[in-house]
């Protein structure tokens, strides 16, 4: 009887360990995607001349994270960094992304929402510089951009949201798309030229302000990037020696006022 009791205790312990392991495995599997029933959203401050901002979904702050505390996500900080945020002393400045230097997705609830960027400074604290009504759908990925040129009198800018339709994983290629977040531009096409060669590829079609192209396959490597207006051979935006790694998915976004060269840039953010 003692042997049987000991054996039963061992079996119960093994079952408990297996159950715990299964729960931990399930928890790990959800890290790369939206929360169950939720949505993943990236946030960018590309409004030229804007103050630093925190980003909100309805009345919930979803950025305002510490760059050092959330630069690397782990099991201990992920929930805080991608929901309420680990509070930073400043907001997201022009040219920056929410959720630390890597611009991680925030996990938010699906449905009809109001997105906004609100002033982080003490003066005009929490004043929205733009709000946008949108429906975001369960299990999907989106990028929200403050854009345009900030009006210091009205304290308003512009904004838009695009869906990030991520391609299936393929570790033999990189995927790249173009987003036009520059309000002073005509529709532009992004071109990728293999660094040190004349071999150039159009990354999709011409993209107007507030629009995004499809993800396009490129061989992994280093590229010099440029955008050009339809029918023109003159570069509008340029960026040299950008590396695209196999299996990764990237968004190149044009931001800035084309009348002020110091504000212009091609932003490179990994979606996956």
LOLUM-927702 format. One record per residue: z, y negated, x of N, C-alpha, C in turn; residue in one letter. Coordinates in steps of 0.001 Angstrom, whole numbers, plus 500000, padded with zeros to 6 digits. Layout:
N
ZYXZYXZYXA ...
***
This chain:
272
500000501207500830500000500000500000500000498758500855X 500762498799501947500802497638502832499446497379503436X 498737498493503816497392498339504391496447497714503381X 496506498195502110495644497669501063495927496190500821X 497222495827500828497594494428500609497066493550501734X 497190494051502984496688493288504137495191493114504057X 494468494217503695493016494151503565492617493155502495X 493350493171501345493044492229500268493241490782500730X 494280490524501502494529489180502018493412488717502952X 492941489658503793491844489326504716490586488972503946X 490274489781502907489081489522502113489167488182501400X 490355487861500887490534486577500214490339485424501192X 490828485593502437490665484555503450489205484365503808X 488469485472503969487039485389504269486293484669503157X 486619484992501900485968484353500759486251482863500735X 487494482487501052487855481069501055487097480321502129X 486988480940503330486238480301504421484778480142504041X 484197481168503414482796481116503001482562480015501992X 483492479881501040483353478837500021483439477467500642X 484390477310501594484537476015502252483294475681503049X 482759476678503778481544476471504563480390476071503674X 480263476731502504479172476411501581479281474988501091X 480498474546500778480685473167500316480309472185501400X 480737472492502666480408471599503776478909471567504007X 478240472697503886476790472750504081476090471913503032X 476531472033501773475927471236500711476125469750500966X 477317469377501458477587467959501725476648467438502793X 476414468236503844475523467807504914474097467647504403X 473660468521503535472284468482503049471964467202502293X 472942466533501724472653465341500927472608464070501754X 472915464138503050473020462924503852471697462178503949X 470561462885504060469280462233504311468654461629503065X 469139461913501884468501461452500667469435460677499781X 468925460235498619469771459485497694470929460328497180X 471980459670496738473052460371496066472524461039494811X 473179462098494348472748462781493137472703461787491977X 471535461664491364471365460713490270471169459283490734X 471039459086492058470949457732492588469608457409493220X 469593456252493899468382455696494488468738455197495886X 467759455190496793467959454634498126467146453356498275X 467792452278498720467125450974498842467433450361500202X 466384449859500875466535449047502083466481447569501693X 467127446713502489467187445282502190466807444476503439X 465926443464503237465453442645504351465540441166503995X 465978440344504943465943438896504768464756438336505549X 463616438200504882462404437662505486462030436320504863X 463014435616504292462791434283503730462969433252504842X 461877432611505230461888431695506375462879430548506133X 463746430308507120464692429207507030465898429461506157X 466071430677505699467172430977504768468504431054505500X 469599430818504775470923431085505349471150432589505435X 472213432972506102472573434379506142473063434815504766X 472701436049504379472980436514503022473608437898503034X 474294438208501938474671439574501601473825440003500408X 473511441281500327472654441776499257473490442466498175X 473050442246496936473765442776495778472806443535494864X 473329444608494253472710445247493094473620444930491916X 473111444198490943473944443660489864475095442867490502X 476343443222490243477463442486490837478141443265491967X 477455444293492479478020445114493540477366444787494875X 478173444428495857477666444157497202477290445483497863X 476075445557498390475602446822498961475235446701500427X 475421445518501025475259445391502475476515444742503032X 476368443741503887477519443094504544478273444080505403X 477536444834506234478181445831507076478306445334508504X 479219445925509232479390445634510646478320446364511448X 477610445638512304476565446264513115477154447322514044X 478358447084514561478967448061515458479572449223514681X 480165448930513524480825449979512760479873450895512037X 478616450445511817477672451251511039476355451503511773X 476297451189513061475062451430513810474736452911513851X 475783453756513932475615455212513906476389455742512710X 475665456403511792476317456953510610476914458326510924X 478083458587510381478688459901510494479411460215509181X 480047461382509117480697461804507880481847460885507482X 482421460183508453483576459340508171483195457967507634X 482046457407508090481710456032507698480543455921506735X 479834457026506486478591456935505720478801456383504317X 479786456912503598480014456490502218480296454996502148X 481157454507503040481497453083503038480313452232503466X 479606452633504539478514451826505082477348451698504117X 477096452722503306475929452719502429476271452427500977X 477488452006500703477841451634499325478445450241499319X 479752450126499426480387448816499408480156448059500697X 479915448764501797479679448124503072480943447927503880X 480808447998505176481908447677506076481754446205506414X 482667445387505930482505443937505915482272443359507304X 481248442511507413480966441769508634481378440326508423X 481575439608509524481976438206509413480798437315509048X 479585437808509231478384437065508865477492437951508016X 476502437346507342475569438113506536474342438506507338X 473246438779506621471982439167507243471160437902507474X 470862437604508727470096436409509077468603436644508852X 467833435545508879466372435660508764465833436623509834X 464966437532509390464388438523510286465187439799510391X 466371439831509737467232441001509842467166441905508622X 467776443074508785467865444057507700469316444334507384X 469581444692506134470931445068505742471328446401506351X 472623446689506341473168447962506830472959448165508324X 473302447148509098473283447301510547471904447150511150X 471824447300512466470577447046513189469476448041512850X 469828449207512325468821450223511998468260450072510587X 468851449188509782468342448988508425468406450239507575X 469570450876507513469702452109506739469494451838505246X 469090452867504528469040452800503078470464452725502512X 470609451942501443471849451936500668471693452880499484X 472744453614499154472745454504497995473253453729496784X 472410453593495753472773452820494564472423453620493319X 472922453164492175472663453847490912471270453505490394X 470643454466489724469314454253489142469410453442487851X 468263452878487450468197452163486172467620450772486306X 467784449969485260467347448567485291468424447770486015X 468016447063487078468998446389487929468546444964488236X 469509444168488684469231442838489225469551442866490709X 468539442605491540468732442566492983468806441109493420X 469656440828494397469774439446494864470266439403496293X 469915438292496962470489437952498251471357436723498050X 472642436806498422473588435733498144474153435170499452X 474304433864499480474742433178500693476085433729501166X 476163434032502464477373434624503030478366433580503528X 477886432364503838478743431325504415479746430806503390X 480775430119503898481792429547503020481193428514502075X 480291427661502590479597426694501745478568427418500884X 478636427222499573477751427908498615477948429423498645X 479161429848498962479466431272499054479017432019497798X 478246433110498004477776434015496946476739433392496015X 476176432239496382475084431666495589473814432477495831X 473172433034494784471931433792494987470791432855495390X 470086433188496469468903432393496822467654432949496141X 467754434129495593466738434649494670467273435897493995X 466903436092492733467247437306491992465981437922491432X 465973439220491332464798439948490856465241441068489941X 464633441134488762464875442226487830463889443350488136X 464386444570488199463506445701488489464120446980487934X 463272447968487700463732449304487340463537450201488550X 464618450814489004464541451730490145464898453126489655X 464085454079490049464142455413489452464893456416490318X 465528457338489642466370458347490279465613459114491362X 466272459298492509465731460117493583464643459473494402X 464375458187494190463284457529494903463813456543495947X 462882456049496771463216455146497864462474453818497664X 463154452715497984462569451389497794462961450474498953X 462164449396499128462517448319500054462450447003499310X 463538446212499429463642444911498776463591443829499854X 462675442860499654462459441804500644462750440437500050X 463701439692500636463706438250500438462532437710501234X 461766436787500659460524436362501297460252434897500978X 459041434466501316458679433075501079459367432140502060X 459472430861501679460094429837502521461265429236501760X 462436429276502362463654428793501716463579427286501488X 463865426871500245463878425459499876465308424955499995X 465547424043500940466916423581501194467448422693500078X 466558422177499220467000421344498096467428422194496905X 466548423106496516466864423978495375467699425186495786X 467747425457497110468474426606497659467934427919497074X 466598427971497019465916429150496491464811429603497443X 464555430907497414463447431494498161462637432351497190X 462121433472497631461308434370496823461755435787497163X 461298436768496404461611438156496735460679439106496012X 460640440349496498459861441408495842460411442754496284X 460032443779495534460463445143495858459244446054495839X 459189447018496757458114448008496796458735449393496877X 458041450375496325458515451750496444458051452332497771X 458938453063498428458616453751499674458263455201499336X 456974455458499134456532456811498769456371457604500063X 457443458272500471457467458927501778456610460185501772X 455797460361502820454945461554502896455754462786503269X 455143463948503080455772465197503510455937465188505027X 456975465834505513457236465865506954456109466579507692X 455660465966508795454625466543509649454944466105511073X 455366467047511906455824466700513251454695466681514275X 453445466683513799452304466531514703451755465109514675X 452209464296513712451687462937513567452842461983513265X 452558460683513348453435459641512824452769459051511595X 453576458496510686453035457822509509453413456339509574X 452435455476509256452638454030509330452023453380508102X 452701452373507560452127451572506479452365450092506789X 451685449223506024451801447783506211452314447127504938X 453311446229505090453840445408503998453604443941504366X 453084443169503426452840441741503667453950440933502992X 454882440432503814455996439622503310455860438154503708X 454649437739504111454404436350504518453664435622503406X 454330434626502811453779433942501628452632433003501952X 452402432691503220451347431732503584450074432426504062X 449951433710503794448806434472504281447834434820503178X 446611435129503590445622435785502732445837437294502861X 445167438100502032445251439553502233444825439923503655X 445642440753504294445399441127505694445376442645505843X 444641443092506857444627444504507252445370444645508569X 446210445673508660446897445984509907446018446898510749X 445886446554512036445124447368512984446055447850514093X 445872449113514492446645449708515571445682450126516683X 445837449506517864444992449830519009445828450568520047X 445355451745520459446069452512521469446235451655522716X 447481451486523158447780450598524281446959450983525512X 446302449979526100445514450190527310444095450658527059X 443672450718525780442308451151525444441699450172524445X 440468450464524053439811449688522994439762450461521690X 440417451613521640440398452460520451441315451873519379X 440733451427518272441485450740517230441308451433515885X 442378451464515098442366452098513780442897451128512743X 442200451016511611442714450232510491443772451063509772X 444955450489509597446047451192508912445969450833507435X 445092451516506715444912451251505299444003450063505047X 444077449524503837443202448435503389443912447091503545X 443239446019503099443833444686503128444978444609502116X 446069443991502522447285443931501710447644442471501448X 447798442124500174448167440764499782449677440573499894X 450101439313499855451530438984499853452242439720498716X 453408440248498998454265441009498087453740442412497778X 452881442936498632452333444276498382452524445156499614X 452417446470499379452565447467500445451391448424500408X 450938448843501572449901449854501658450488451254501625X 449602452238501651450026453638501718450360454004503165X 451156455043503328451436455549504667450200456274505198X 449833455943506430448622456465507064449013457243508313X 448361458371508550448640459171509743448074458504510991X 448888458507512069448431458088513389448918459102514415X 448126459361515449448643460205516530449851459527517178X 450893460258517507452032459639518173451596458958519465X 452234457842519781451876457124520997452270455675520933X 451789454896521894452067453470521992450855452687521504X 451110451665520647450026450906520033450284449401520131X 449194448655520325449222447205520151448773446918518725X 449578446161517980449336445924516560448817444517516327X 447977444370515304447491443050514901447106443088513436X 447105441937512800446589441823511431445467440806511429X 444480441041510550443354440108510421442985439946508957X 442558438746508601442068438501507255440758439235507047X 440449439532505812439201440226505485438002439425505986X 437123440082506746435922439438507256436128438599508497X 437342438578509033437646437750510202437913438628511420X 437566438110512608437870438803513860439057438173514586X 439694437190513949440816436475514557442139437110514140X 442962437419515111444276437996514802445197436940514200X 445951437330513170446936436440512555448322436749513121X 448745437999513060450003438465513626449682439483514721X 450494439523515759450320440515516824451676441022517289X 451669442235517808452850442805518460452373443890519413X 452858443860520659452358444773521686453297445960521891X 452686447060522286453396448244522795454485448746521846X 454089449084520634455009449670519659454847451189519702X 455934451902519869455880453358519968456102454011518608X 455214454919518245455348455720517037455569457171517454X 456681457748517020457077459086517454456629460143516453X 456396461366516903455964462433515989457028462736514942X 456570462928513711457464463267512618458158462089511984X 457977460874512517458651459694511989457732458934511031X 458355458120510169457647457331509160458069455874509334X 457100454962509479457387453568509832456746452590508850X 457429451449508663456864450317507943456730449149508910X 455512448606509003455258447368509752455100446257508716X 455969445246508784455958444163507804455688442830508490X 454729442077507953454460440727508446455412439760507758X 456088438923508542456983437910507990456750436585508706X 457081435489508024457014434186508671456037433236508010X 456126431981508434455244430908507978454150430732509022X 452894430956508627451798430895509594451586429485510156X 452214428475509566452146427113510112453191426896511204X 454112427847511372455178427732512371455249429042513143X 454604429059514292454436430306515042455769430954515399X 456810430151515620458096430707516033458742431576514959X 458285431450513716458859432254512629458094433552512401X 456928433695513039456025434806512731456360436053513547X 456321437204512881456586438467513580456080439633512750X 455830440730513439455582442027512798456848442856512986X 457540443132511891458774443896511925458456445384511883X 459144446157512679458957447618512728460263448296512329X 460256448987511174461448449669510683461092451114510342X 461930452048510788461710453455510458462239453764509070X 461400454369508231461840454855506918462430456255507013X 462009456987508022462558458351508209462376458748509662X 
***
